[in-house]
Amino acid sequence: MSSLKTELKESIIEALHLEEFTVADIADDEALFGDGLGLDSIDALELIVLLDKDYGIKLTDPEKSKAIFQSINVLAAYIEEHRTK
């Protein structure tokens, strides 16, 4: 799963234009929103699109999305369990 975590970090950096970050800057258990990486609601929409495009996962419930986007660890585990691509 560590390759998936690295892939996710690279995808997040690219999709959200976080050029100031590298893969090494993002800890697997760091919060993606708020005090962690500092993402916001617009970024959440971009992540939902990324999950659909790259992994075939469609998220429609905002509360569920909030839980899934806690950290790279949580996101990677969800993708492993639900991916269709």
C-alpha positions as CSV (number, residue, x, y, z in Angstrom):
1,M,0.0,0.0,0.0
2,S,3.0,2.3,0.4
3,S,3.2,2.7,-3.4
4,L,-0.5,3.8,-3.4
5,K,0.2,6.3,-0.6
6,T,3.1,7.8,-2.7
7,E,0.9,7.8,-5.8
8,L,-1.9,9.6,-3.8
9,K,0.6,12.2,-2.5
10,E,1.9,12.9,-6.0
11,S,-1.7,13.1,-7.4
12,I,-2.8,15.5,-4.7
13,I,0.2,17.7,-5.2
14,E,-0.4,17.8,-8.9
15,A,-4.2,18.1,-8.9
16,L,-4.3,20.8,-6.2
17,H,-1.2,22.7,-7.6
18,L,0.7,22.4,-4.3
19,E,4.1,23.0,-5.9
20,E,5.5,24.1,-2.5
21,F,5.1,20.5,-1.2
22,T,7.0,17.3,-2.0
23,V,5.8,13.7,-1.3
24,A,8.2,13.7,1.7
25,D,6.5,16.8,3.1
26,I,3.2,15.0,3.5
27,A,3.1,12.5,6.5
28,D,0.8,9.5,6.0
29,D,-1.1,10.3,9.2
30,E,-1.2,14.1,8.8
31,A,-4.6,15.7,8.6
32,L,-5.3,16.8,5.0
33,F,-7.7,19.6,6.1
34,G,-7.5,22.3,8.7
35,D,-4.2,22.5,10.7
36,G,-2.6,19.6,8.7
37,L,-2.0,20.1,5.0
38,G,-4.5,23.0,5.1
39,L,-6.8,21.9,2.3
40,D,-10.3,23.6,2.0
41,S,-13.7,22.7,0.6
42,I,-12.7,23.5,-3.0
43,D,-9.8,21.1,-2.6
44,A,-12.2,18.5,-1.4
45,L,-14.2,18.8,-4.6
46,E,-10.9,18.3,-6.6
47,L,-10.2,15.2,-4.5
48,I,-13.6,13.8,-5.2
49,V,-13.0,14.2,-9.0
50,L,-9.5,12.6,-8.6
51,L,-11.0,9.5,-6.9
52,D,-13.6,9.1,-9.6
53,K,-11.1,9.6,-12.5
54,D,-8.2,7.6,-11.1
55,Y,-9.9,4.9,-9.0
56,G,-13.5,4.7,-10.2
57,I,-14.8,5.7,-6.8
58,K,-17.9,8.0,-6.8
59,L,-18.4,9.9,-3.5
60,T,-21.8,11.6,-3.2
61,D,-22.2,11.9,0.6
62,P,-20.3,15.0,2.0
63,E,-20.1,13.5,5.5
64,K,-18.6,10.3,4.2
65,S,-16.1,12.3,2.1
66,K,-15.1,14.2,5.3
67,A,-14.3,10.9,7.0
68,I,-12.4,9.5,4.0
69,F,-10.2,12.6,3.6
70,Q,-8.8,12.5,7.2
71,S,-5.3,11.5,6.1
72,I,-3.4,9.7,3.4
73,N,-3.6,6.5,5.5
74,V,-7.4,6.6,5.7
75,L,-7.7,7.6,2.1
76,A,-5.4,4.8,0.9
77,A,-7.3,2.2,2.9
78,Y,-10.6,3.4,1.5
79,I,-9.3,3.2,-2.1
80,E,-7.8,-0.3,-1.5
81,E,-11.3,-1.5,-0.4
82,H,-13.5,0.3,-2.9
83,R,-11.5,0.9,-6.1
84,T,-12.9,-0.3,-9.4
85,K,-9.9,0.8,-11.6
